[in-house]
């Protein structure tokens, strides 16, 4: 019984941390290109990466040269440039 309770608590906290997109961003970089449903960002650590836009975002929000912070789902397709799915994108001043 005690093992089941501990396992349940561990799984509960893993789910909670997996759903958190308000913490530290995954990518910070400069917008290089904007297309209909994605943006190309250059990050110092990752390099170039195409990021699909979150459902609530519009491409006219982003412009070349802007600095953005991006939260991703953690999965990057290994191509050149890399490709990933963004959960949230914040334009930095």
N, C-alpha and C positions, 0 to 999 in steps of 0.2 A: 504494500500500500504506500509506504513512504517513497519507494523508488518511482512509483507512478506519479506521485505529487511533484517530486523534483523534476522529473522529465517533462511534465505538463508546464511547470513554471519556466523551465529553460526554453521550451518551444514557444511559449507565450512571449517572452522577451525577445526572442529571435524575430518573431513576426512583427513586433512593435518597432524594432530598430530597422527592419527592412522597409517599412512604410514611411520612414522619416526622410523627407526631402528638404527640411528646413535647416539642416546642419551645414557642415562645411561643403563647399562646392567641389565638383570633381575636376572641372576644367575652367581655366581663366585665360582668355586670349582675345585676339583682335579678329573682328569679322572681316574676312577677305572677299567673300562673294555671297550673294543672296539669290536663291532660286525660289520657285513656287512653294515648295513645302520643306525646304531645308536651307541651312546656312553653312558656309565653310569657315571654320575658325582655326586660327594658328595659335597654338599653345606652346610655351617654351619647353615643357616637359614632354608632351605627347606629339607635338608637331602639327601637321595639318589633319583636320578631322571634319567630315561632313556630319552634321547633326540634324536629324529630323526635328521639326518644330512640334512642341506640345499642341494638343488639340485646340486650346484656347488662344494660341498665338497666331498672329498674322504676319506675313512677310514684310508688309509695309512698315512694321514696327522697327525693323532692323536696317541699318545702313552700313556700307563699307567703312571701315576705320573705327567703328565703335568697339569699346572694350566690354566684354560680357563675362559673367560668371554662369556656369552651366552645371546643373545637376543631371546626371544620367542614370540609366537603369543598370549601369555597371558592365554591360556587354558591349564589346567593340568588335566589329567585323574587321579582320585583318586584310586590308587591301591598301592601295595607296591612291589617295589619302584614306585614312581609317574612316569607318562609318559607325555611327552610334545613334541611339534614341535619347533625346533629351526629355526630362520630366519637367524641368523648369529652367527658364533662361531669364537672367536679370541683367539689365543694361547698367554698367557702372559709370560713374561720372569721372 
